[in-house]
Amino acid sequence: MPTVTVTPAPPSGPSGAVIAGTPQVHFGNAISWLIAFVFFGCSLYMVAQTGSPAWVLGGVVLALLALTSIQVAKAWEKAVVLRLGRFERLAGPGIFLLIPAIDNVTSWIDQRVQTSTFVAEQTLTKDTVPVDVDAVLFWVAWDAKKAALEVASYRDAIGWAAQTALRDIIGTTYLADLLSNRQAIDTNLQHAIDARTTPWGITVQSVEIRDIKIPENLQDAMSRQAQAERERQARVIFGDAERQIADSFVQAAKQYAGNPVALHLRAMNMLYEGLKEKGAMIIVPSTAVETMSLGAVSGLTSLGAAQGLIAPRPGVTAPAADASDASGLGSAGAAGTS
């Protein structure tokens, strides 16, 4: 059997507050429609038997009584029943009966977790920065009686309370704290809203700030500030690395100061590392050449290659020996030194 549900237009909510769900007035359900059809069918049968149209009128009346007196509340609903204008009871979930024209259901309270979104536009922070904050509220009506009787429209009241509390929190918070410490802001906002809604039988489970919008010129300034801070940190790190390198050089100088052989070996290793690259050329100070006797070594190497005593490097042809090569080691050493 069909169930007719009449949903009135929701009342105008607070600016920036969007409430999920609207109150509903139930008219008829599967059981009441079935009983109504039975009454109406019986009236038609009696009209056919007796020929009196009064049975039709009686059947219609009984069908309407069945539709209005037999109510069914869903598993998450509570029905607030008033009798002659006074609170009578909370009905549901399940089937319950009403006395026609005496009892009426003033509210159907949904006791599931509800969501509400609300916005605070162009609100000044404690350091006078205009921001737009978008947040979402999770709440539940745990006391259906208070939600129906203590406030005219608990949904609108929640929207107004949430928006006002959000503006208050923003006005007492610096922009830096608002951007970096959202969890604390959410907690404070939850406590503030919950303190206002508890007398209405409503508990705020959580509040979450979804988005914070700041002026574009301020975004550019904050971006430049962050970039300058990163550059400063990079310079500090670079300076610290230079200091560590200098300390290492000082320690190495102390080690080489009393051991010239180690210094010569290090210098030779540095020359080897530089010369092993193809086509490399290194300019060595004359003092280093004299100290490490590089001239004699170079002369001996050249003379040995020229006379075939030392195999030349691959791809390099040794020059032919002539009379000038017979001058001995001294001239080769002198040439290498010069």
SVG drawing of the C-alpha trace seen along z (x, -y; Angstrom):
<svg xmlns="http://www.w3.org/2000/svg" viewBox="-31 -45 156 54">
<polyline fill="none" stroke="black" stroke-width="0.4" points="0.0,0.0 1.3,-3.5 2.4,-5.8 1.8,-9.6 4.4,-11.8 3.8,-15.5 7.0,-17.5 6.4,-21.2 8.7,-23.8 11.6,-24.3 11.7,-27.6 14.4,-30.1 17.6,-29.2 20.4,-31.4 22.6,-33.1 25.3,-30.6 23.7,-27.7 22.6,-24.7 20.7,-22.1 20.6,-18.5 17.1,-17.0 13.7,-18.7 10.9,-17.7 8.2,-15.5 4.5,-15.0 3.4,-11.4 0.0,-10.6 -0.8,-7.0 1.4,-3.9 1.1,-0.4 -0.9,0.9 -3.3,-2.0 -3.9,-2.0 -4.6,1.7 -7.2,1.3 -8.7,-1.7 -9.2,0.4 -10.7,3.2 -13.2,0.8 -14.0,-0.8 -14.4,2.6 -16.7,3.8 -18.8,0.6 -19.2,1.3 -20.2,4.9 -22.9,3.7 -24.1,1.2 -24.5,4.0 -26.3,6.1 -28.6,3.5 -28.7,0.8 -28.2,-1.9 -25.5,-4.6 -25.0,-5.3 -22.6,-2.4 -20.3,-4.2 -20.2,-7.2 -19.5,-5.0 -16.7,-3.2 -15.0,-6.5 -15.1,-7.7 -13.6,-4.5 -10.9,-4.6 -9.9,-8.2 -9.9,-7.2 -7.5,-4.4 -5.2,-6.6 -5.0,-9.2 -4.9,-7.0 -2.5,-4.3 1.0,-5.6 4.4,-3.9 7.7,-5.5 10.9,-4.3 13.7,-2.8 15.5,-6.2 12.4,-8.3 10.7,-9.5 7.2,-11.0 6.2,-13.8 2.5,-13.3 0.4,-16.1 -3.0,-15.5 -5.2,-18.6 -2.1,-20.7 -0.2,-19.1 2.7,-16.8 1.5,-13.2 4.3,-10.9 7.1,-10.0 6.0,-7.3 8.1,-5.0 9.9,-3.4 7.3,-1.0 3.5,-1.2 1.4,-3.3 -2.2,-4.7 -3.6,-8.2 -7.0,-9.3 -8.4,-11.3 -9.1,-15.0 -7.5,-14.7 -4.0,-13.5 -1.6,-14.9 2.1,-14.4 3.7,-17.8 7.2,-16.6 9.1,-13.7 12.6,-13.8 15.3,-12.1 17.8,-10.6 20.5,-9.8 23.7,-11.8 22.9,-14.9 25.2,-17.2 25.1,-21.0 27.4,-23.2 27.9,-26.8 30.1,-29.7 31.5,-32.8 32.2,-35.3 34.5,-38.3 35.1,-37.8 38.1,-39.6 40.7,-37.6 42.4,-38.9 45.0,-40.5 42.3,-42.2 42.6,-39.9 39.3,-39.2 38.8,-35.5 36.1,-33.2 35.7,-30.0 33.7,-27.0 32.9,-24.3 30.7,-21.2 28.9,-20.3 28.0,-16.7 25.2,-16.6 22.5,-14.3 19.2,-14.9 19.4,-12.6 16.3,-14.1 13.4,-14.3 11.1,-16.0 13.5,-18.9 14.2,-19.2 10.5,-19.6 9.3,-21.6 12.3,-23.8 13.0,-25.5 10.8,-26.5 13.0,-25.1 16.0,-23.2 17.5,-22.9 17.6,-26.7 18.8,-27.2 21.7,-24.9 22.7,-26.8 22.5,-30.1 24.5,-28.9 27.2,-27.3 27.6,-30.4 27.8,-32.7 30.2,-30.5 32.5,-30.3 32.6,-34.1 33.4,-34.4 36.3,-31.9 37.7,-33.6 37.6,-37.0 39.7,-35.7 42.3,-33.8 45.3,-35.0 45.5,-34.1 48.6,-32.0 47.0,-29.9 43.8,-29.6 45.8,-28.2 48.2,-26.0 46.2,-24.7 42.9,-23.6 42.4,-20.7 42.4,-23.0 40.0,-25.4 37.7,-22.5 37.7,-21.4 37.0,-24.9 34.2,-25.3 32.6,-22.0 32.6,-22.9 31.1,-26.4 28.3,-25.0 27.6,-22.1 27.2,-24.4 24.4,-26.2 22.6,-23.2 22.6,-20.9 19.5,-22.6 17.7,-21.7 18.5,-18.0 21.1,-18.1 24.7,-17.0 27.5,-18.2 29.7,-15.3 32.4,-17.1 33.1,-20.2 35.5,-20.3 36.8,-23.3 36.8,-22.5 38.3,-25.6 39.8,-28.9 40.0,-31.6 42.2,-34.7 42.7,-37.7 44.9,-37.1 47.3,-39.9 47.9,-38.4 48.4,-35.0 51.2,-36.6 52.8,-38.2 52.7,-35.0 54.2,-33.1 57.1,-35.6 57.6,-35.4 57.8,-31.6 60.2,-31.8 62.5,-34.2 62.4,-31.9 63.5,-28.9 66.3,-31.0 67.5,-32.0 67.5,-28.4 69.5,-27.4 72.1,-30.1 72.3,-29.0 72.8,-25.4 75.4,-26.4 77.3,-28.5 77.3,-25.6 78.7,-23.3 81.5,-25.8 82.3,-26.0 82.5,-22.2 84.7,-22.0 87.0,-24.7 87.3,-22.7 88.2,-19.6 90.9,-21.5 92.3,-22.8 92.4,-19.3 94.1,-18.0 96.7,-20.9 97.5,-19.8 98.1,-16.3 100.3,-17.3 102.2,-19.9 104.5,-17.4 104.6,-14.8 105.9,-16.2 105.9,-12.7 102.1,-12.4 101.7,-15.9 103.8,-14.8 101.7,-11.6 98.5,-13.6 99.8,-16.1 100.9,-13.3 97.5,-11.7 95.8,-15.0 97.9,-15.3 97.2,-11.8 93.5,-12.2 93.7,-15.3 96.0,-13.9 94.1,-10.6 91.3,-12.5 91.9,-12.6 93.1,-16.0 93.4,-17.4 96.0,-20.1 97.1,-21.2 99.2,-24.2 101.4,-23.3 103.2,-26.1 107.0,-26.0 107.3,-25.6 105.3,-22.4 107.4,-21.1 110.6,-21.8 109.3,-20.4 108.1,-17.1 111.0,-16.8 108.5,-16.7 111.0,-18.0 113.4,-15.1 110.5,-12.6 109.1,-14.2 112.5,-14.2 113.2,-10.6 109.8,-9.6 110.4,-11.6 113.9,-10.2 112.7,-6.6 109.9,-6.9 112.2,-8.4 114.8,-5.6 112.2,-2.9 112.9,-2.0 109.4,-2.9 106.4,-2.0 104.5,-5.0 100.9,-5.4 98.5,-3.9 98.0,-6.2 101.2,-8.2 104.3,-7.8 107.6,-8.2 109.9,-10.7 113.1,-9.4 116.3,-9.6 118.8,-12.1 122.0,-13.6 120.2,-16.1 118.7,-13.2 122.3,-12.1 122.7,-15.0 121.7,-12.9 119.3,-13.1 120.3,-16.6 119.1,-18.3 115.8,-16.2 115.3,-17.2 116.0,-20.8 113.5,-20.8 110.9,-19.2 111.6,-21.8 111.3,-24.7"/>
</svg>
